[in-house]
Amino acid sequence: MTPIETKVHEQLKKAKVVHAYEDTIIEYVTEHQYTPDFTISLSGGRRIYIECKGWLRPEDRQKMLKVKYQNPDLDIRFVFEKDNPLKNKKSKITYTQWAERHGFPSAVGGIPKDWLV
């Protein structure tokens, strides 16, 4: 506990108020906007969204996970310049392995022809 939290805890305890410290998790969503690099309209009204990345920064990964979580029906795909390893001390996976792990189709160097059918 921080000093102010300790002080408040002691006040509540002295007043015999039933309380708990950090026992509740409250979810919230912040409002942001995501603009995909390309939107491809396919036959039958299908759309795929292409995100091109030379460097897949940690903040980009977090953003894309939030976009996918809040928009699970969107078909978002990555095209990576190279299949570099993540710059993450905890993990030795590559960009495409990260994408696959999180359900994003991905390619390296350009759009595969079968994505355009």
MDTraj code that builds the backbone (N, CA, C; nanometers):
import mdtraj as md
import numpy as np

residues = "MET THR PRO ILE GLU THR LYS VAL HIS GLU GLN LEU LYS LYS ALA LYS VAL VAL HIS ALA TYR GLU ASP THR ILE ILE GLU TYR VAL THR GLU HIS GLN TYR THR PRO ASP PHE THR ILE SER LEU SER GLY GLY ARG ARG ILE TYR ILE GLU CYS LYS GLY TRP LEU ARG PRO GLU ASP ARG GLN LYS MET LEU LYS VAL LYS TYR GLN ASN PRO ASP LEU ASP ILE ARG PHE VAL PHE GLU LYS ASP ASN PRO LEU LYS ASN LYS LYS SER LYS ILE THR TYR THR GLN TRP ALA GLU ARG HIS GLY PHE PRO SER ALA VAL GLY GLY ILE PRO LYS ASP TRP LEU VAL".split()
xyz = np.array([
    [0.0847, -0.1188, 0.0000],
    [0.0000, 0.0000, 0.0000],
    [0.0889, 0.1247, 0.0000],
    [0.0384, 0.2259, -0.0654],
    [0.1071, 0.3543, -0.0612],
    [0.0792, 0.4189, 0.0752],
    [0.1543, 0.5227, 0.1106],
    [0.1282, 0.5886, 0.2396],
    [-0.0160, 0.6384, 0.2556],
    [-0.0725, 0.6970, 0.1512],
    [-0.2101, 0.7475, 0.1635],
    [-0.3090, 0.6318, 0.1734],
    [-0.2824, 0.5222, 0.1007],
    [-0.3705, 0.4058, 0.1110],
    [-0.3642, 0.3466, 0.2527],
    [-0.2455, 0.3414, 0.3084],
    [-0.2299, 0.2912, 0.4457],
    [-0.3064, 0.3786, 0.5438],
    [-0.2979, 0.5098, 0.5262],
    [-0.3683, 0.6028, 0.6152],
    [-0.5194, 0.5818, 0.6075],
    [-0.5719, 0.5700, 0.4835],
    [-0.7160, 0.5496, 0.4659],
    [-0.7567, 0.4141, 0.5233],
    [-0.6760, 0.3127, 0.5011],
    [-0.7046, 0.1796, 0.5564],
    [-0.7152, 0.1860, 0.7092],
    [-0.6210, 0.2531, 0.7713],
    [-0.6233, 0.2662, 0.9173],
    [-0.7466, 0.3428, 0.9649],
    [-0.7853, 0.4469, 0.8910],
    [-0.9060, 0.5224, 0.9262],
    [-1.0294, 0.4335, 0.9190],
    [-1.0397, 0.3554, 0.8119],
    [-1.1547, 0.2664, 0.7955],
    [-1.1577, 0.1595, 0.9039],
    [-1.0417, 0.1051, 0.9343],
    [-1.0310, 0.0034, 1.0388],
    [-1.0706, 0.0607, 1.1750],
    [-1.0217, 0.1789, 1.2058],
    [-1.0527, 0.2443, 1.3331],
    [-1.2027, 0.2734, 1.3442],
    [-1.2645, 0.3110, 1.2313],
    [-1.4085, 0.3401, 1.2305],
    [-1.4928, 0.2125, 1.2218],
    [-1.4261, 0.0964, 1.2153],
    [-1.4925, -0.0342, 1.2058],
    [-1.5837, -0.0445, 1.0841],
    [-1.5339, 0.0097, 0.9730],
    [-1.6057, 0.0035, 0.8459],
    [-1.5572, -0.1200, 0.7703],
    [-1.6520, -0.2029, 0.7259],
    [-1.6165, -0.3208, 0.6472],
    [-1.5636, -0.2723, 0.5117],
    [-1.4451, -0.3186, 0.4787],
    [-1.3842, -0.2745, 0.3532],
    [-1.2862, -0.3806, 0.3036],
    [-1.2473, -0.3687, 0.1794],
    [-1.1482, -0.4579, 0.1187],
    [-1.0527, -0.3720, 0.0371],
    [-0.9314, -0.4188, 0.0264],
    [-0.8298, -0.3452, -0.0483],
    [-0.8008, -0.4163, -0.1799],
    [-0.8201, -0.3462, -0.2898],
    [-0.7905, -0.3936, -0.4258],
    [-0.8419, -0.5348, -0.4515],
    [-0.9682, -0.5583, -0.4197],
    [-1.0264, -0.6908, -0.4427],
    [-1.1235, -0.6938, -0.5602],
    [-1.1421, -0.5816, -0.6271],
    [-1.2382, -0.5729, -0.7361],
    [-1.1675, -0.5289, -0.8637],
    [-1.2036, -0.5917, -0.9755],
    [-1.1516, -0.5512, -1.1060],
    [-1.2677, -0.4925, -1.1840],
    [-1.2508, -0.3728, -1.2338],
    [-1.3538, -0.3055, -1.3120],
    [-1.2988, -0.2832, -1.4522],
    [-1.3642, -0.3434, -1.5492],
    [-1.3184, -0.3284, -1.6875],
    [-1.3688, -0.1978, -1.7459],
    [-1.2903, -0.1424, -1.8356],
    [-1.3326, -0.0233, -1.9080],
    [-1.2690, -0.0246, -2.0463],
    [-1.3330, 0.0440, -2.1355],
    [-1.2853, 0.0529, -2.2726],
    [-1.2601, 0.1992, -2.3031],
    [-1.1439, 0.2278, -2.3561],
    [-1.1176, 0.3644, -2.3984],
    [-1.1505, 0.3756, -2.5463],
    [-1.1955, 0.4894, -2.5852],
    [-1.2356, 0.5092, -2.7243],
    [-1.1166, 0.5545, -2.8073],
    [-1.0861, 0.4742, -2.9072],
    [-0.9803, 0.5054, -3.0024],
    [-1.0312, 0.4714, -3.1409],
    [-0.9559, 0.5105, -3.2396],
    [-0.9912, 0.4753, -3.3769],
    [-0.8715, 0.4088, -3.4422],
    [-0.9004, 0.3137, -3.5282],
    [-0.7971, 0.2426, -3.6021],
    [-0.8263, 0.2601, -3.7500],
    [-0.7267, 0.2981, -3.8257],
    [-0.7400, 0.3131, -3.9703],
    [-0.6489, 0.2110, -4.0374],
    [-0.7070, 0.1061, -4.0980],
    [-0.6230, 0.0078, -4.1674],
    [-0.5526, 0.0729, -4.2863],
    [-0.4381, 0.0161, -4.3241],
    [-0.3657, 0.0697, -4.4390],
    [-0.4463, 0.0513, -4.5680],
    [-0.5044, -0.0660, -4.5860],
    [-0.5831, -0.0939, -4.7070],
    [-0.7113, -0.1669, -4.6705],
    [-0.8194, -0.1343, -4.7422],
    [-0.9450, -0.2086, -4.7328],
    [-0.9696, -0.2686, -4.8700],
    [-0.9844, -0.3993, -4.8754],
    [-1.0069, -0.4684, -5.0023],
    [-1.1487, -0.5220, -5.0031],
    [-1.2259, -0.4819, -5.1042],
    [-1.3628, -0.5311, -5.1204],
    [-1.3605, -0.6477, -5.2176],
    [-1.4098, -0.7619, -5.1732],
    [-1.4119, -0.8824, -5.2552],
    [-1.5547, -0.9155, -5.2949],
    [-1.5689, -1.0153, -5.3799],
    [-1.7021, -1.0547, -5.4257],
    [-1.7878, -1.0980, -5.3078],
    [-1.9151, -1.0777, -5.3214],
    [-2.0084, -1.1162, -5.2159],
    [-2.0092, -1.0188, -5.0992],
    [-1.9463, -0.9036, -5.1165],
    [-1.9467, -0.8021, -5.0120],
    [-1.8432, -0.8241, -4.9021],
    [-1.7602, -0.9272, -4.9183],
    [-1.6565, -0.9516, -4.8173],
    [-1.5520, -0.8409, -4.8213],
    [-1.4988, -0.8104, -4.7049],
    [-1.3911, -0.7113, -4.6951],
    [-1.2783, -0.7687, -4.6120],
    [-1.1578, -0.7404, -4.6563],
    [-1.0438, -0.7705, -4.5711],
    [-0.9661, -0.6409, -4.5510],
    [-0.9070, -0.6312, -4.4348],
    [-0.8314, -0.5119, -4.3976],
    [-0.6844, -0.5526, -4.3861],
    [-0.6004, -0.4769, -4.4530],
    [-0.4578, -0.5076, -4.4564],
    [-0.3807, -0.4034, -4.3769],
    [-0.2986, -0.4522, -4.2868],
    [-0.2085, -0.3670, -4.2092],
    [-0.0658, -0.4033, -4.2494],
    [0.0071, -0.3071, -4.3037],
    [0.1451, -0.3288, -4.3469],
    [0.2408, -0.2816, -4.2384],
    [0.3375, -0.3658, -4.2067],
    [0.4306, -0.3319, -4.0995],
    [0.5738, -0.3654, -4.1385],
    [0.6604, -0.2672, -4.1209],
    [0.8033, -0.2923, -4.1288],
    [0.8546, -0.3278, -3.9910],
    [0.8008, -0.2603, -3.8909],
    [0.8391, -0.2837, -3.7520],
    [0.7105, -0.2997, -3.6717],
    [0.6950, -0.4115, -3.6048],
    [0.5757, -0.4396, -3.5245],
    [0.6076, -0.4058, -3.3788],
    [0.5847, -0.2804, -3.3458],
    [0.6180, -0.2296, -3.2120],
    [0.5232, -0.2869, -3.1068],
    [0.5665, -0.2910, -2.9808],
    [0.4791, -0.3422, -2.8742],
    [0.3451, -0.2690, -2.8671],
    [0.3465, -0.1367, -2.8837],
    [0.2202, -0.0627, -2.8776],
    [0.1289, -0.0959, -2.9955],
    [0.1876, -0.1302, -3.1121],
    [0.1069, -0.1728, -3.2268],
    [0.0420, -0.3079, -3.1976],
    [0.1176, -0.3972, -3.1359],
    [0.0620, -0.5288, -3.1020],
    [-0.0549, -0.5142, -3.0055],
    [-0.0385, -0.4334, -2.9035],
    [-0.1462, -0.4133, -2.8063],
    [-0.2690, -0.3515, -2.8727],
    [-0.2462, -0.2518, -2.9574],
    [-0.3578, -0.1872, -3.0270],
    [-0.4338, -0.2887, -3.1116],
    [-0.3615, -0.3703, -3.1886],
    [-0.4279, -0.4642, -3.2778],
    [-0.5032, -0.5723, -3.2004],
    [-0.4517, -0.6122, -3.0854],
    [-0.5252, -0.7094, -3.0029],
    [-0.6554, -0.6488, -2.9516],
    [-0.6514, -0.5227, -2.9151],
    [-0.7736, -0.4541, -2.8695],
    [-0.8726, -0.4388, -2.9843],
    [-0.8240, -0.4016, -3.1024],
    [-0.9119, -0.3873, -3.2196],
    [-0.9795, -0.5211, -3.2481],
    [-0.9016, -0.6291, -3.2493],
    [-0.9581, -0.7615, -3.2783],
    [-1.0581, -0.8039, -3.1710],
    [-1.0245, -0.7806, -3.0447],
    [-1.1136, -0.8187, -2.9353],
    [-1.2479, -0.7467, -2.9452],
    [-1.2445, -0.6184, -2.9812],
    [-1.3677, -0.5399, -2.9867],
    [-1.4386, -0.5495, -3.1218],
    [-1.3722, -0.6089, -3.2214],
    [-1.4302, -0.6255, -3.3557],
    [-1.3988, -0.7657, -3.4074],
    [-1.4482, -0.8692, -3.3399],
    [-1.4077, -1.0063, -3.3749],
    [-1.4496, -1.0515, -3.5137],
    [-1.5462, -0.9850, -3.5761],
    [-1.5932, -1.0275, -3.7078],
    [-1.5139, -0.9673, -3.8229],
    [-1.4241, -0.8734, -3.7946],
    [-1.3444, -0.8135, -3.9017],
    [-1.2313, -0.9071, -3.9429],
    [-1.2031, -0.9101, -4.0708],
    [-1.0948, -0.9914, -4.1263],
    [-0.9727, -0.9001, -4.1436],
    [-0.8896, -0.8949, -4.0411],
    [-0.7719, -0.8078, -4.0416],
    [-0.6491, -0.8951, -4.0641],
    [-0.5659, -0.8547, -4.1610],
    [-0.4475, -0.9328, -4.1972],
    [-0.3247, -0.8435, -4.1999],
    [-0.2102, -0.9036, -4.1739],
    [-0.0842, -0.8308, -4.1754],
    [-0.0008, -0.8688, -4.2962],
    [0.0669, -0.7693, -4.3517],
    [0.1731, -0.7928, -4.4491],
    [0.2985, -0.7306, -4.3890],
    [0.3958, -0.8165, -4.3599],
    [0.5199, -0.7716, -4.2992],
    [0.6276, -0.7550, -4.4055],
    [0.7092, -0.6528, -4.3885],
    [0.8218, -0.6328, -4.4801],
    [0.9188, -0.7508, -4.4691],
    [0.9496, -0.7902, -4.3456],
    [1.0351, -0.9064, -4.3172],
    [0.9762, -0.9780, -4.1965],
    [1.0086, -1.1060, -4.1841],
    [0.9598, -1.1821, -4.0690],
    [1.0611, -1.1723, -3.9552],
    [1.0723, -1.0523, -3.9017],
    [1.1685, -1.0250, -3.7955],
    [1.1253, -1.0878, -3.6641],
    [1.2198, -1.1099, -3.5739],
    [1.1822, -1.1529, -3.4395],
    [1.1262, -1.0343, -3.3620],
    [1.0326, -1.0630, -3.2714],
    [0.9801, -0.9569, -3.1861],
    [1.0930, -0.9027, -3.1000],
    [1.0901, -0.7738, -3.0768],
    [1.1879, -0.7136, -2.9858],
    [1.1273, -0.7189, -2.8469],
    [1.1368, -0.8376, -2.7889],
    [1.0737, -0.8644, -2.6605],
    [1.1635, -0.9611, -2.5842],
    [1.2064, -0.9239, -2.4668],
    [1.2974, -1.0067, -2.3883],
    [1.2344, -1.1395, -2.3467],
    [1.1016, -1.1426, -2.3368],
    [1.0332, -1.2626, -2.2890],
    [1.0054, -1.3634, -2.4001],
    [1.0160, -1.3239, -2.5260],
    [0.9714, -1.4095, -2.6346],
    [1.0728, -1.4103, -2.7476],
    [1.0831, -1.5219, -2.8145],
    [1.1745, -1.5348, -2.9280],
    [1.0978, -1.5624, -3.0576],
    [0.9698, -1.5251, -3.0625],
    [0.8903, -1.5547, -3.1814],
    [0.9036, -1.4446, -3.2862],
    [0.8665, -1.4782, -3.4080],
    [0.8723, -1.3827, -3.5187],
    [0.7379, -1.3119, -3.5343],
    [0.7365, -1.2122, -3.6218],
    [0.6129, -1.1373, -3.6480],
    [0.5009, -1.2312, -3.6940],
    [0.5318, -1.3197, -3.7900],
    [0.4256, -1.4078, -3.8410],
    [0.3790, -1.5065, -3.7349],
    [0.4690, -1.5516, -3.6492],
    [0.4281, -1.6408, -3.5402],
    [0.3376, -1.5676, -3.4416],
    [0.3696, -1.4413, -3.4132],
    [0.2833, -1.3616, -3.3256],
    [0.1448, -1.3478, -3.3879],
    [0.1413, -1.3128, -3.5173],
    [0.0135, -1.2944, -3.5865],
    [-0.0695, -1.4229, -3.5825],
    [-0.0068, -1.5349, -3.6143],
    [-0.0776, -1.6628, -3.6135],
    [-0.1295, -1.6961, -3.4738],
    [-0.0476, -1.6721, -3.3740],
    [-0.0862, -1.7001, -3.2352],
    [-0.2118, -1.6225, -3.1964],
    [-0.2301, -1.5046, -3.2551],
    [-0.3432, -1.4197, -3.2193],
    [-0.4539, -1.4184, -3.3249],
    [-0.4481, -1.5095, -3.4203],
    [-0.5567, -1.5254, -3.5162],
    [-0.5576, -1.4264, -3.6307],
    [-0.4440, -1.3647, -3.6595],
    [-0.4331, -1.2735, -3.7729],
    [-0.3628, -1.3462, -3.8873],
    [-0.4274, -1.3619, -4.0026],
    [-0.3530, -1.4125, -4.1180],
    [-0.2400, -1.3142, -4.1502],
    [-0.1275, -1.3672, -4.1988],
    [-0.0167, -1.2778, -4.2303],
    [0.0646, -1.3317, -4.3458],
    [0.1405, -1.2409, -4.4049],
    [0.2300, -1.2750, -4.5152],
    [0.3517, -1.1853, -4.5058],
    [0.4556, -1.2221, -4.5790],
    [0.5784, -1.1439, -4.5789],
    [0.6075, -1.0984, -4.7218],
    [0.6320, -0.9689, -4.7382],
    [0.6767, -0.9155, -4.8670],
    [0.5682, -0.8735, -4.9632],
    [0.4443, -0.9051, -4.9397],
    [0.3344, -0.8681, -5.0284],
    [0.2110, -0.9503, -5.0010],
    [0.1049, -0.9189, -5.0721],
    [-0.0231, -0.9876, -5.0531],
    [-0.0239, -1.1173, -5.1333],
    [-0.0512, -1.2307, -5.0706],
    [-0.0640, -1.3561, -5.1455],
    [-0.1831, -1.3501, -5.2400],
    [-0.1711, -1.4122, -5.3554],
    [-0.2785, -1.4096, -5.4558],
    [-0.4087, -1.4675, -5.4018],
    [-0.4006, -1.5701, -5.3157],
    [-0.5234, -1.6322, -5.2667],
    [-0.6025, -1.5417, -5.1718],
    [-0.5423, -1.4329, -5.1253],
    [-0.6169, -1.3363, -5.0448],
    [-0.7111, -1.2529, -5.1306],
    [-0.6894, -1.2503, -5.2600],
    [-0.7635, -1.1606, -5.3480],
    [-0.8765, -1.2304, -5.4215],
    [-0.9091, -1.3504, -5.3806],
    [-1.0139, -1.4273, -5.4474],
    [-1.1431, -1.4161, -5.3719],
])
top = md.Topology()
chain = top.add_chain()
for i, resn in enumerate(residues, 1):
    res = top.add_residue(resn, chain, resSeq=i)
    for name in ("N", "CA", "C"):
        top.add_atom(name, md.element.get_by_symbol(name[0]), res)
traj = md.Trajectory(xyz[None], top)
